Amino acid sequence: MSKNIAISDDVYRRLKREKGDRSFSEVIAEKLDGGGEIADVTGQGIFDAKTPDDVADEIEQLSEGTMNRMTDETL
């Protein structure tokens, strides 16, 4: 039985490069069976734990700046 999954083009290229003459399932299973996590295959987990908070803070600051400019233009 097989299942379809959606992956990004970048992840597809990485899996394809890794697989050689093996199936995608074999590559993923090898990573999981070897004590790896699916993130090892997909490239997730490449940022340190603080990065998401830093990004969220920056987005919030940029959003505030946009709102301030919009308010200034409507006054």
PDB file of N, CA, C, O and CB in Angstrom:
ATOM      1  N   MET A   1       0.843  -1.171   0.000  1.00  0.00           N
ATOM      2  CA  MET A   1       0.000   0.000   0.000  1.00  0.00           C
ATOM      3  C   MET A   1       0.891   1.238   0.000  1.00  0.00           C
ATOM      4  O   MET A   1       1.912   1.274   0.688  1.00  0.00           O
ATOM      5  CB  MET A   1      -0.960  -0.004   1.216  1.00  0.00           C
ATOM      6  N   SER A   2       0.511   2.231  -0.757  1.00  0.00           N
ATOM      7  CA  SER A   2       1.298   3.452  -0.796  1.00  0.00           C
ATOM      8  C   SER A   2       0.422   4.642  -0.452  1.00  0.00           C
ATOM      9  O   SER A   2      -0.802   4.583  -0.567  1.00  0.00           O
ATOM     10  CB  SER A   2       1.948   3.640  -2.173  1.00  0.00           C
ATOM     11  N   LYS A   3       1.058   5.713  -0.032  1.00  0.00           N
ATOM     12  CA  LYS A   3       0.379   6.966   0.308  1.00  0.00           C
ATOM     13  C   LYS A   3       1.089   8.089  -0.420  1.00  0.00           C
ATOM     14  O   LYS A   3       2.305   8.049  -0.603  1.00  0.00           O
ATOM     15  CB  LYS A   3       0.363   7.218   1.856  1.00  0.00           C
ATOM     16  N   ASN A   4       0.341   9.076  -0.828  1.00  0.00           N
ATOM     17  CA  ASN A   4       0.915  10.272  -1.435  1.00  0.00           C
ATOM     18  C   ASN A   4       1.148  11.307  -0.349  1.00  0.00           C
ATOM     19  O   ASN A   4       0.300  11.502   0.522  1.00  0.00           O
ATOM     20  CB  ASN A   4      -0.008  10.838  -2.551  1.00  0.00           C
ATOM     21  N   ILE A   5       2.288  11.965  -0.397  1.00  0.00           N
ATOM     22  CA  ILE A   5       2.577  13.048   0.523  1.00  0.00           C
ATOM     23  C   ILE A   5       3.051  14.237  -0.298  1.00  0.00           C
ATOM     24  O   ILE A   5       3.604  14.070  -1.385  1.00  0.00           O
ATOM     25  CB  ILE A   5       3.641  12.627   1.588  1.00  0.00           C
ATOM     26  N   ALA A   6       2.837  15.418   0.218  1.00  0.00           N
ATOM     27  CA  ALA A   6       3.312  16.630  -0.443  1.00  0.00           C
ATOM     28  C   ALA A   6       4.594  17.080   0.240  1.00  0.00           C
ATOM     29  O   ALA A   6       4.661  17.170   1.465  1.00  0.00           O
ATOM     30  CB  ALA A   6       2.233  17.757  -0.405  1.00  0.00           C
ATOM     31  N   ILE A   7       5.603  17.360  -0.563  1.00  0.00           N
ATOM     32  CA  ILE A   7       6.869  17.884  -0.042  1.00  0.00           C
ATOM     33  C   ILE A   7       7.288  19.052  -0.925  1.00  0.00           C
ATOM     34  O   ILE A   7       6.857  19.159  -2.073  1.00  0.00           O
ATOM     35  CB  ILE A   7       7.985  16.772  -0.002  1.00  0.00           C
ATOM     36  N   SER A   8       8.117  19.911  -0.390  1.00  0.00           N
ATOM     37  CA  SER A   8       8.580  21.055  -1.166  1.00  0.00           C
ATOM     38  C   SER A   8       9.529  20.595  -2.273  1.00  0.00           C
ATOM     39  O   SER A   8      10.088  19.499  -2.211  1.00  0.00           O
ATOM     40  CB  SER A   8       9.275  22.086  -0.252  1.00  0.00           C
ATOM     41  N   ASP A   9       9.700  21.429  -3.265  1.00  0.00           N
ATOM     42  CA  ASP A   9      10.611  21.109  -4.364  1.00  0.00           C
ATOM     43  C   ASP A   9      12.031  20.895  -3.853  1.00  0.00           C
ATOM     44  O   ASP A   9      12.751  20.022  -4.336  1.00  0.00           O
ATOM     45  CB  ASP A   9      10.593  22.223  -5.416  1.00  0.00           C
ATOM     46  N   ASP A  10      12.427  21.705  -2.867  1.00  0.00           N
ATOM     47  CA  ASP A  10      13.782  21.574  -2.320  1.00  0.00           C
ATOM     48  C   ASP A  10      13.977  20.216  -1.650  1.00  0.00           C
ATOM     49  O   ASP A  10      15.000  19.563  -1.851  1.00  0.00           O
ATOM     50  CB  ASP A  10      14.064  22.701  -1.313  1.00  0.00           C
ATOM     51  N   VAL A  11      13.006  19.797  -0.864  1.00  0.00           N
ATOM     52  CA  VAL A  11      13.100  18.501  -0.186  1.00  0.00           C
ATOM     53  C   VAL A  11      13.093  17.373  -1.215  1.00  0.00           C
ATOM     54  O   VAL A  11      13.828  16.396  -1.071  1.00  0.00           O
ATOM     55  CB  VAL A  11      11.934  18.322   0.823  1.00  0.00           C
ATOM     56  N   TYR A  12      12.274  17.504  -2.243  1.00  0.00           N
ATOM     57  CA  TYR A  12      12.244  16.487  -3.295  1.00  0.00           C
ATOM     58  C   TYR A  12      13.620  16.343  -3.946  1.00  0.00           C
ATOM     59  O   TYR A  12      14.109  15.230  -4.136  1.00  0.00           O
ATOM     60  CB  TYR A  12      11.184  16.843  -4.360  1.00  0.00           C
ATOM     61  N   ARG A  13      14.239  17.470  -4.284  1.00  0.00           N
ATOM     62  CA  ARG A  13      15.575  17.414  -4.907  1.00  0.00           C
ATOM     63  C   ARG A  13      16.592  16.755  -3.974  1.00  0.00           C
ATOM     64  O   ARG A  13      17.442  15.985  -4.422  1.00  0.00           O
ATOM     65  CB  ARG A  13      16.053  18.834  -5.285  1.00  0.00           C
ATOM     66  N   ARG A  14      16.502  17.059  -2.673  1.00  0.00           N
ATOM     67  CA  ARG A  14      17.441  16.465  -1.718  1.00  0.00           C
ATOM     68  C   ARG A  14      17.224  14.970  -1.593  1.00  0.00           C
ATOM     69  O   ARG A  14      18.184  14.200  -1.568  1.00  0.00           O
ATOM     70  CB  ARG A  14      17.303  17.125  -0.349  1.00  0.00           C
ATOM     71  N   LEU A  15      15.965  14.552  -1.514  1.00  0.00           N
ATOM     72  CA  LEU A  15      15.674  13.116  -1.440  1.00  0.00           C
ATOM     73  C   LEU A  15      16.114  12.403  -2.709  1.00  0.00           C
ATOM     74  O   LEU A  15      16.683  11.313  -2.649  1.00  0.00           O
ATOM     75  CB  LEU A  15      14.179  12.882  -1.200  1.00  0.00           C
ATOM     76  N   LYS A  16      15.852  13.013  -3.848  1.00  0.00           N
ATOM     77  CA  LYS A  16      16.214  12.396  -5.120  1.00  0.00           C
ATOM     78  C   LYS A  16      17.734  12.221  -5.221  1.00  0.00           C
ATOM     79  O   LYS A  16      18.216  11.189  -5.688  1.00  0.00           O
ATOM     80  CB  LYS A  16      15.691  13.247  -6.298  1.00  0.00           C
ATOM     81  N   ARG A  17      18.474  13.228  -4.784  1.00  0.00           N
ATOM     82  CA  ARG A  17      19.939  13.159  -4.808  1.00  0.00           C
ATOM     83  C   ARG A  17      20.439  12.044  -3.880  1.00  0.00           C
ATOM     84  O   ARG A  17      21.405  11.352  -4.201  1.00  0.00           O
ATOM     85  CB  ARG A  17      20.553  14.521  -4.392  1.00  0.00           C
ATOM     86  N   GLU A  18      19.788  11.877  -2.750  1.00  0.00           N
ATOM     87  CA  GLU A  18      20.188  10.879  -1.754  1.00  0.00           C
ATOM     88  C   GLU A  18      19.822   9.455  -2.169  1.00  0.00           C
ATOM     89  O   GLU A  18      20.527   8.508  -1.821  1.00  0.00           O
ATOM     90  CB  GLU A  18      19.545  11.199  -0.419  1.00  0.00           C
ATOM     91  N   LYS A  19      18.732   9.300  -2.906  1.00  0.00           N
ATOM     92  CA  LYS A  19      18.182   7.965  -3.117  1.00  0.00           C
ATOM     93  C   LYS A  19      18.954   7.095  -4.093  1.00  0.00           C
ATOM     94  O   LYS A  19      18.936   5.873  -3.940  1.00  0.00           O
ATOM     95  CB  LYS A  19      16.801   8.084  -3.587  1.00  0.00           C
ATOM     96  N   GLY A  20      19.628   7.653  -5.083  1.00  0.00           N
ATOM     97  CA  GLY A  20      20.324   6.806  -6.047  1.00  0.00           C
ATOM     98  C   GLY A  20      19.348   5.874  -6.716  1.00  0.00           C
ATOM     99  O   GLY A  20      18.365   6.321  -7.306  1.00  0.00           O
ATOM    100  N   ASP A  21      19.609   4.561  -6.631  1.00  0.00           N
ATOM    101  CA  ASP A  21      18.699   3.607  -7.259  1.00  0.00           C
ATOM    102  C   ASP A  21      17.694   3.013  -6.262  1.00  0.00           C
ATOM    103  O   ASP A  21      16.973   2.070  -6.588  1.00  0.00           O
ATOM    104  CB  ASP A  21      19.497   2.491  -7.910  1.00  0.00           C
ATOM    105  N   ARG A  22      17.653   3.570  -5.056  1.00  0.00           N
ATOM    106  CA  ARG A  22      16.687   3.122  -4.048  1.00  0.00           C
ATOM    107  C   ARG A  22      15.380   3.899  -4.196  1.00  0.00           C
ATOM    108  O   ARG A  22      15.324   4.910  -4.896  1.00  0.00           O
ATOM    109  CB  ARG A  22      17.263   3.300  -2.618  1.00  0.00           C
ATOM    110  N   SER A  23      14.343   3.422  -3.538  1.00  0.00           N
ATOM    111  CA  SER A  23      13.071   4.147  -3.543  1.00  0.00           C
ATOM    112  C   SER A  23      13.120   5.251  -2.489  1.00  0.00           C
ATOM    113  O   SER A  23      13.948   5.233  -1.579  1.00  0.00           O
ATOM    114  CB  SER A  23      11.873   3.180  -3.275  1.00  0.00           C
ATOM    115  N   PHE A  24      12.213   6.207  -2.640  1.00  0.00           N
ATOM    116  CA  PHE A  24      12.103   7.254  -1.630  1.00  0.00           C
ATOM    117  C   PHE A  24      11.764   6.640  -0.280  1.00  0.00           C
ATOM    118  O   PHE A  24      12.281   7.076   0.748  1.00  0.00           O
ATOM    119  CB  PHE A  24      11.038   8.294  -2.032  1.00  0.00           C
ATOM    120  N   SER A  25      10.901   5.632  -0.275  1.00  0.00           N
ATOM    121  CA  SER A  25      10.533   4.972   0.977  1.00  0.00           C
ATOM    122  C   SER A  25      11.749   4.363   1.659  1.00  0.00           C
ATOM    123  O   SER A  25      11.879   4.440   2.881  1.00  0.00           O
ATOM    124  CB  SER A  25       9.484   3.894   0.722  1.00  0.00           C
ATOM    125  N   GLU A  26      12.635   3.762   0.884  1.00  0.00           N
ATOM    126  CA  GLU A  26      13.844   3.161   1.460  1.00  0.00           C
ATOM    127  C   GLU A  26      14.740   4.221   2.086  1.00  0.00           C
ATOM    128  O   GLU A  26      15.310   3.995   3.154  1.00  0.00           O
ATOM    129  CB  GLU A  26      14.621   2.387   0.388  1.00  0.00           C
ATOM    130  N   VAL A  27      14.870   5.372   1.438  1.00  0.00           N
ATOM    131  CA  VAL A  27      15.717   6.442   1.978  1.00  0.00           C
ATOM    132  C   VAL A  27      15.140   6.961   3.293  1.00  0.00           C
ATOM    133  O   VAL A  27      15.860   7.119   4.279  1.00  0.00           O
ATOM    134  CB  VAL A  27      15.854   7.601   0.957  1.00  0.00           C
ATOM    135  N   ILE A  28      13.846   7.221   3.298  1.00  0.00           N
ATOM    136  CA  ILE A  28      13.207   7.737   4.511  1.00  0.00           C
ATOM    137  C   ILE A  28      13.247   6.699   5.624  1.00  0.00           C
ATOM    138  O   ILE A  28      13.555   7.035   6.767  1.00  0.00           O
ATOM    139  CB  ILE A  28      11.754   8.149   4.222  1.00  0.00           C
ATOM    140  N   ALA A  29      12.941   5.449   5.310  1.00  0.00           N
ATOM    141  CA  ALA A  29      12.967   4.382   6.316  1.00  0.00           C
ATOM    142  C   ALA A  29      14.362   4.221   6.899  1.00  0.00           C
ATOM    143  O   ALA A  29      14.512   4.026   8.105  1.00  0.00           O
ATOM    144  CB  ALA A  29      12.496   3.053   5.707  1.00  0.00           C
ATOM    145  N   GLU A  30      15.388   4.301   6.049  1.00  0.00           N
ATOM    146  CA  GLU A  30      16.765   4.179   6.533  1.00  0.00           C
ATOM    147  C   GLU A  30      17.080   5.267   7.547  1.00  0.00           C
ATOM    148  O   GLU A  30      17.705   5.001   8.573  1.00  0.00           O
ATOM    149  CB  GLU A  30      17.756   4.247   5.364  1.00  0.00           C
ATOM    150  N   LYS A  31      16.652   6.486   7.264  1.00  0.00           N
ATOM    151  CA  LYS A  31      16.889   7.593   8.202  1.00  0.00           C
ATOM    152  C   LYS A  31      16.152   7.354   9.516  1.00  0.00           C
ATOM    153  O   LYS A  31      16.709   7.551  10.596  1.00  0.00           O
ATOM    154  CB  LYS A  31      16.443   8.936   7.582  1.00  0.00           C
ATOM    155  N   LEU A  32      14.907   6.933   9.415  1.00  0.00           N
ATOM    156  CA  LEU A  32      14.120   6.697  10.631  1.00  0.00           C
ATOM    157  C   LEU A  32      14.635   5.501  11.416  1.00  0.00           C
ATOM    158  O   LEU A  32      14.713   5.560  12.643  1.00  0.00           O
ATOM    159  CB  LEU A  32      12.655   6.486  10.279  1.00  0.00           C
ATOM    160  N   ASP A  33      14.992   4.406  10.728  1.00  0.00           N
ATOM    161  CA  ASP A  33      15.493   3.206  11.392  1.00  0.00           C
ATOM    162  C   ASP A  33      16.869   3.423  12.010  1.00  0.00           C
ATOM    163  O   ASP A  33      17.238   2.755  12.976  1.00  0.00           O
ATOM    164  CB  ASP A  33      15.551   2.055  10.409  1.00  0.00           C
ATOM    165  N   GLY A  34      17.610   4.348  11.455  1.00  0.00           N
ATOM    166  CA  GLY A  34      18.952   4.630  11.964  1.00  0.00           C
ATOM    167  C   GLY A  34      18.954   5.554  13.160  1.00  0.00           C
ATOM    168  O   GLY A  34      20.000   6.080  13.540  1.00  0.00           O
ATOM    169  N   GLY A  35      17.796   5.754  13.755  1.00  0.00           N
ATOM    170  CA  GLY A  35      17.717   6.628  14.921  1.00  0.00           C
ATOM    171  C   GLY A  35      17.522   8.074  14.532  1.00  0.00           C
ATOM    172  O   GLY A  35      17.479   8.951  15.394  1.00  0.00           O
ATOM    173  N   GLY A  36      17.403   8.329  13.250  1.00  0.00           N
ATOM    174  CA  GLY A  36      17.165   9.687  12.797  1.00  0.00           C
ATOM    175  C   GLY A  36      15.713  10.062  12.966  1.00  0.00           C
ATOM    176  O   GLY A  36      14.878   9.246  13.355  1.00  0.00           O
ATOM    177  N   GLU A  37      15.437  11.283  12.673  1.00  0.00           N
ATOM    178  CA  GLU A  37      14.074  11.783  12.693  1.00  0.00           C
ATOM    179  C   GLU A  37      13.734  12.256  11.293  1.00  0.00           C
ATOM    180  O   GLU A  37      14.630  12.518  10.491  1.00  0.00           O
ATOM    181  CB  GLU A  37      13.897  12.926  13.738  1.00  0.00           C
ATOM    182  N   ILE A  38      12.470  12.367  10.998  1.00  0.00           N
ATOM    183  CA  ILE A  38      12.068  12.808   9.676  1.00  0.00           C
ATOM    184  C   ILE A  38      12.651  14.191   9.378  1.00  0.00           C
ATOM    185  O   ILE A  38      12.893  14.518   8.216  1.00  0.00           O
ATOM    186  CB  ILE A  38      10.536  12.828   9.560  1.00  0.00           C
ATOM    187  N   ALA A  39      12.877  15.004  10.406  1.00  0.00           N
ATOM    188  CA  ALA A  39      13.477  16.320  10.212  1.00  0.00           C
ATOM    189  C   ALA A  39      14.886  16.205   9.624  1.00  0.00           C
ATOM    190  O   ALA A  39      15.356  17.126   8.956  1.00  0.00           O
ATOM    191  CB  ALA A  39      13.521  17.084  11.540  1.00  0.00           C
ATOM    192  N   ASP A  40      15.565  15.070   9.872  1.00  0.00           N
ATOM    193  CA  ASP A  40      16.892  14.869   9.290  1.00  0.00           C
ATOM    194  C   ASP A  40      16.807  14.770   7.775  1.00  0.00           C
ATOM    195  O   ASP A  40      17.744  15.148   7.073  1.00  0.00           O
ATOM    196  CB  ASP A  40      17.548  13.610   9.865  1.00  0.00           C
ATOM    197  N   VAL A  41      15.709  14.271   7.277  1.00  0.00           N
ATOM    198  CA  VAL A  41      15.523  14.113   5.844  1.00  0.00           C
ATOM    199  C   VAL A  41      14.979  15.387   5.223  1.00  0.00           C
ATOM    200  O   VAL A  41      15.374  15.756   4.117  1.00  0.00           O
ATOM    201  CB  VAL A  41      14.590  12.948   5.555  1.00  0.00           C
ATOM    202  N   THR A  42      14.081  16.059   5.921  1.00  0.00           N
ATOM    203  CA  THR A  42      13.408  17.219   5.352  1.00  0.00           C
ATOM    204  C   THR A  42      14.174  18.510   5.524  1.00  0.00           C
ATOM    205  O   THR A  42      13.855  19.504   4.872  1.00  0.00           O
ATOM    206  CB  THR A  42      12.067  17.367   5.960  1.00  0.00           C
ATOM    207  N   GLY A  43      15.180  18.522   6.388  1.00  0.00           N
ATOM    208  CA  GLY A  43      15.939  19.740   6.585  1.00  0.00           C
ATOM    209  C   GLY A  43      15.371  20.624   7.681  1.00  0.00           C
ATOM    210  O   GLY A  43      15.899  21.708   7.930  1.00  0.00           O
ATOM    211  N   GLN A  44      14.319  20.190   8.333  1.00  0.00           N
ATOM    212  CA  GLN A  44      13.772  20.968   9.425  1.00  0.00           C
ATOM    213  C   GLN A  44      14.711  20.847  10.615  1.00  0.00           C
ATOM    214  O   GLN A  44      15.555  19.954  10.674  1.00  0.00           O
ATOM    215  CB  GLN A  44      12.337  20.498   9.789  1.00  0.00           C
ATOM    216  N   GLY A  45      14.549  21.741  11.535  1.00  0.00           N
ATOM    217  CA  GLY A  45      15.382  21.717  12.725  1.00  0.00           C
ATOM    218  C   GLY A  45      16.764  22.306  12.472  1.00  0.00           C
ATOM    219  O   GLY A  45      17.706  22.034  13.217  1.00  0.00           O
ATOM    220  N   ILE A  46      16.885  23.114  11.417  1.00  0.00           N
ATOM    221  CA  ILE A  46      18.197  23.676  11.098  1.00  0.00           C
ATOM    222  C   ILE A  46      18.455  24.977  11.833  1.00  0.00           C
ATOM    223  O   ILE A  46      19.571  25.497  11.799  1.00  0.00           O
ATOM    224  CB  ILE A  46      18.319  23.902   9.609  1.00  0.00           C
ATOM    225  N   PHE A  47      17.433  25.512  12.500  1.00  0.00           N
ATOM    226  CA  PHE A  47      17.596  26.735  13.264  1.00  0.00           C
ATOM    227  C   PHE A  47      17.679  26.406  14.738  1.00  0.00           C
ATOM    228  O   PHE A  47      17.142  25.395  15.190  1.00  0.00           O
ATOM    229  CB  PHE A  47      16.447  27.710  12.991  1.00  0.00           C
ATOM    230  N   ASP A  48      18.356  27.264  15.485  1.00  0.00           N
ATOM    231  CA  ASP A  48      18.398  27.037  16.923  1.00  0.00           C
ATOM    232  C   ASP A  48      17.036  27.383  17.522  1.00  0.00           C
ATOM    233  O   ASP A  48      16.191  27.968  16.845  1.00  0.00           O
ATOM    234  CB  ASP A  48      19.528  27.876  17.588  1.00  0.00           C
ATOM    235  N   ALA A  49      16.828  27.033  18.756  1.00  0.00           N
ATOM    236  CA  ALA A  49      15.518  27.161  19.396  1.00  0.00           C
ATOM    237  C   ALA A  49      15.060  28.616  19.508  1.00  0.00           C
ATOM    238  O   ALA A  49      13.860  28.873  19.593  1.00  0.00           O
ATOM    239  CB  ALA A  49      15.555  26.533  20.776  1.00  0.00           C
ATOM    240  N   LYS A  50      15.978  29.555  19.509  1.00  0.00           N
ATOM    241  CA  LYS A  50      15.644  30.967  19.687  1.00  0.00           C
ATOM    242  C   LYS A  50      15.166  31.615  18.383  1.00  0.00           C
ATOM    243  O   LYS A  50      14.480  32.636  18.429  1.00  0.00           O
ATOM    244  CB  LYS A  50      16.854  31.721  20.225  1.00  0.00           C
ATOM    245  N   THR A  51      15.503  31.059  17.252  1.00  0.00           N
ATOM    246  CA  THR A  51      15.209  31.676  15.959  1.00  0.00           C
ATOM    247  C   THR A  51      13.722  31.944  15.734  1.00  0.00           C
ATOM    248  O   THR A  51      13.382  33.054  15.325  1.00  0.00           O
ATOM    249  CB  THR A  51      15.725  30.799  14.858  1.00  0.00           C
ATOM    250  N   PRO A  52      12.818  30.997  15.976  1.00  0.00           N
ATOM    251  CA  PRO A  52      11.391  31.310  15.747  1.00  0.00           C
ATOM    252  C   PRO A  52      10.904  32.513  16.549  1.00  0.00           C
ATOM    253  O   PRO A  52      10.124  33.318  16.039  1.00  0.00           O
ATOM    254  CB  PRO A  52      10.538  30.106  16.096  1.00  0.00           C
ATOM    255  N   ASP A  53      11.351  32.645  17.792  1.00  0.00           N
ATOM    256  CA  ASP A  53      10.955  33.794  18.606  1.00  0.00           C
ATOM    257  C   ASP A  53      11.523  35.090  18.035  1.00  0.00           C
ATOM    258  O   ASP A  53      10.840  36.114  18.007  1.00  0.00           O
ATOM    259  CB  ASP A  53      11.419  33.609  20.057  1.00  0.00           C
ATOM    260  N   ASP A  54      12.775  35.043  17.580  1.00  0.00           N
ATOM    261  CA  ASP A  54      13.394  36.230  16.973  1.00  0.00           C
ATOM    262  C   ASP A  54      12.642  36.651  15.718  1.00  0.00           C
ATOM    263  O   ASP A  54      12.418  37.841  15.497  1.00  0.00           O
ATOM    264  CB  ASP A  54      14.871  35.957  16.633  1.00  0.00           C
ATOM    265  N   VAL A  55      12.259  35.700  14.912  1.00  0.00           N
ATOM    266  CA  VAL A  55      11.516  35.998  13.685  1.00  0.00           C
ATOM    267  C   VAL A  55      10.155  36.580  14.025  1.00  0.00           C
ATOM    268  O   VAL A  55       9.728  37.562  13.417  1.00  0.00           O
ATOM    269  CB  VAL A  55      11.354  34.732  12.819  1.00  0.00           C
ATOM    270  N   ALA A  56       9.474  35.984  14.988  1.00  0.00           N
ATOM    271  CA  ALA A  56       8.157  36.488  15.397  1.00  0.00           C
ATOM    272  C   ALA A  56       8.263  37.921  15.912  1.00  0.00           C
ATOM    273  O   ALA A  56       7.414  38.757  15.600  1.00  0.00           O
ATOM    274  CB  ALA A  56       7.543  35.579  16.481  1.00  0.00           C
ATOM    275  N   ASP A  57       9.302  38.209  16.700  1.00  0.00           N
ATOM    276  CA  ASP A  57       9.507  39.572  17.206  1.00  0.00           C
ATOM    277  C   ASP A  57       9.742  40.553  16.062  1.00  0.00           C
ATOM    278  O   ASP A  57       9.199  41.658  16.061  1.00  0.00           O
ATOM    279  CB  ASP A  57      10.694  39.611  18.180  1.00  0.00           C
ATOM    280  N   GLU A  58      10.548  40.146  15.099  1.00  0.00           N
ATOM    281  CA  GLU A  58      10.836  41.036  13.970  1.00  0.00           C
ATOM    282  C   GLU A  58       9.581  41.292  13.139  1.00  0.00           C
ATOM    283  O   GLU A  58       9.347  42.417  12.699  1.00  0.00           O
ATOM    284  CB  GLU A  58      11.941  40.439  13.084  1.00  0.00           C
ATOM    285  N   ILE A  59       8.784  40.267  12.925  1.00  0.00           N
ATOM    286  CA  ILE A  59       7.530  40.439  12.176  1.00  0.00           C
ATOM    287  C   ILE A  59       6.613  41.403  12.922  1.00  0.00           C
ATOM    288  O   ILE A  59       5.977  42.263  12.312  1.00  0.00           O
ATOM    289  CB  ILE A  59       6.817  39.069  11.960  1.00  0.00           C
ATOM    290  N   GLU A  60       6.548  41.257  14.234  1.00  0.00           N
ATOM    291  CA  GLU A  60       5.705  42.145  15.030  1.00  0.00           C
ATOM    292  C   GLU A  60       6.176  43.593  14.911  1.00  0.00           C
ATOM    293  O   GLU A  60       5.358  44.500  14.762  1.00  0.00           O
ATOM    294  CB  GLU A  60       5.704  41.706  16.501  1.00  0.00           C
ATOM    295  N   GLN A  61       7.492  43.813  14.976  1.00  0.00           N
ATOM    296  CA  GLN A  61       8.038  45.166  14.851  1.00  0.00           C
ATOM    297  C   GLN A  61       7.750  45.755  13.469  1.00  0.00           C
ATOM    298  O   GLN A  61       7.386  46.925  13.348  1.00  0.00           O
ATOM    299  CB  GLN A  61       9.552  45.155  15.113  1.00  0.00           C
ATOM    300  N   LEU A  62       7.917  44.935  12.431  1.00  0.00           N
ATOM    301  CA  LEU A  62       7.645  45.409  11.082  1.00  0.00           C
ATOM    302  C   LEU A  62       6.161  45.727  10.906  1.00  0.00           C
ATOM    303  O   LEU A  62       5.806  46.699  10.239  1.00  0.00           O
ATOM    304  CB  LEU A  62       8.092  44.366  10.052  1.00  0.00           C
ATOM    305  N   SER A  63       5.300  44.911  11.503  1.00  0.00           N
ATOM    306  CA  SER A  63       3.860  45.150  11.418  1.00  0.00           C
ATOM    307  C   SER A  63       3.480  46.446  12.123  1.00  0.00           C
ATOM    308  O   SER A  63       2.651  47.210  11.629  1.00  0.00           O
ATOM    309  CB  SER A  63       3.085  43.976  12.022  1.00  0.00           C
ATOM    310  N   GLU A  64       4.088  46.687  13.276  1.00  0.00           N
ATOM    311  CA  GLU A  64       3.818  47.934  13.996  1.00  0.00           C
ATOM    312  C   GLU A  64       4.241  49.131  13.156  1.00  0.00           C
ATOM    313  O   GLU A  64       3.534  50.137  13.107  1.00  0.00           O
ATOM    314  CB  GLU A  64       4.549  47.951  15.356  1.00  0.00           C
ATOM    315  N   GLY A  65       5.387  49.028  12.496  1.00  0.00           N
ATOM    316  CA  GLY A  65       5.861  50.113  11.635  1.00  0.00           C
ATOM    317  C   GLY A  65       4.901  50.374  10.495  1.00  0.00           C
ATOM    318  O   GLY A  65       4.649  51.527  10.147  1.00  0.00           O
ATOM    319  N   THR A  66       4.370  49.329   9.916  1.00  0.00           N
ATOM    320  CA  THR A  66       3.395  49.484   8.829  1.00  0.00           C
ATOM    321  C   THR A  66       2.136  50.163   9.341  1.00  0.00           C
ATOM    322  O   THR A  66       1.622  51.079   8.700  1.00  0.00           O
ATOM    323  CB  THR A  66       3.047  48.117   8.206  1.00  0.00           C
ATOM    324  N   MET A  67       1.637  49.729  10.478  1.00  0.00           N
ATOM    325  CA  MET A  67       0.432  50.330  11.048  1.00  0.00           C
ATOM    326  C   MET A  67       0.668  51.792  11.387  1.00  0.00           C
ATOM    327  O   MET A  67      -0.212  52.625  11.172  1.00  0.00           O
ATOM    328  CB  MET A  67      -0.015  49.564  12.299  1.00  0.00           C
ATOM    329  N   ASN A  68       1.847  52.118  11.915  1.00  0.00           N
ATOM    330  CA  ASN A  68       2.159  53.516  12.240  1.00  0.00           C
ATOM    331  C   ASN A  68       2.166  54.371  10.973  1.00  0.00           C
ATOM    332  O   ASN A  68       1.643  55.485  10.977  1.00  0.00           O
ATOM    333  CB  ASN A  68       3.526  53.616  12.959  1.00  0.00           C
ATOM    334  N   ARG A  69       2.750  53.860   9.896  1.00  0.00           N
ATOM    335  CA  ARG A  69       2.794  54.618   8.638  1.00  0.00           C
ATOM    336  C   ARG A  69       1.375  54.809   8.087  1.00  0.00           C
ATOM    337  O   ARG A  69       1.045  55.882   7.581  1.00  0.00           O
ATOM    338  CB  ARG A  69       3.689  53.891   7.590  1.00  0.00           C
ATOM    339  N   MET A  70       0.557  53.791   8.184  1.00  0.00           N
ATOM    340  CA  MET A  70      -0.819  53.900   7.687  1.00  0.00           C
ATOM    341  C   MET A  70      -1.599  54.917   8.505  1.00  0.00           C
ATOM    342  O   MET A  70      -2.385  55.687   7.952  1.00  0.00           O
ATOM    343  CB  MET A  70      -1.525  52.529   7.729  1.00  0.00           C
ATOM    344  N   THR A  71      -1.392  54.927   9.807  1.00  0.00           N
ATOM    345  CA  THR A  71      -2.071  55.883  10.691  1.00  0.00           C
ATOM    346  C   THR A  71      -1.618  57.301  10.360  1.00  0.00           C
ATOM    347  O   THR A  71      -2.441  58.214  10.283  1.00  0.00           O
ATOM    348  CB  THR A  71      -1.786  55.557  12.186  1.00  0.00           C
ATOM    349  N   ASP A  72      -0.308  57.492  10.164  1.00  0.00           N
ATOM    350  CA  ASP A  72       0.230  58.816   9.828  1.00  0.00           C
ATOM    351  C   ASP A  72      -0.346  59.322   8.517  1.00  0.00           C
ATOM    352  O   ASP A  72      -0.619  60.515   8.387  1.00  0.00           O
ATOM    353  CB  ASP A  72       1.761  58.772   9.743  1.00  0.00           C
ATOM    354  N   GLU A  73      -0.538  58.438   7.538  1.00  0.00           N
ATOM    355  CA  GLU A  73      -1.028  58.852   6.234  1.00  0.00           C
ATOM    356  C   GLU A  73      -2.512  59.193   6.255  1.00  0.00           C
ATOM    357  O   GLU A  73      -2.990  59.938   5.399  1.00  0.00           O
ATOM    358  CB  GLU A  73      -0.767  57.769   5.222  1.00  0.00           C
ATOM    359  N   THR A  74      -3.238  58.660   7.217  1.00  0.00           N
ATOM    360  CA  THR A  74      -4.688  58.923   7.264  1.00  0.00           C
ATOM    361  C   THR A  74      -5.026  60.111   8.134  1.00  0.00           C
ATOM    362  O   THR A  74      -6.179  60.542   8.164  1.00  0.00           O
ATOM    363  CB  THR A  74      -5.430  57.705   7.772  1.00  0.00           C
ATOM    364  N   LEU A  75      -4.055  60.649   8.839  1.00  0.00           N
ATOM    365  CA  LEU A  75      -4.334  61.827   9.714  1.00  0.00           C
ATOM    366  C   LEU A  75      -4.231  63.113   8.955  1.00  0.00           C
ATOM    367  O   LEU A  75      -4.432  64.185   9.527  1.00  0.00           O
ATOM    368  CB  LEU A  75      -3.374  61.870  10.901  1.00  0.00           C
TER     369      LEU A  75
END
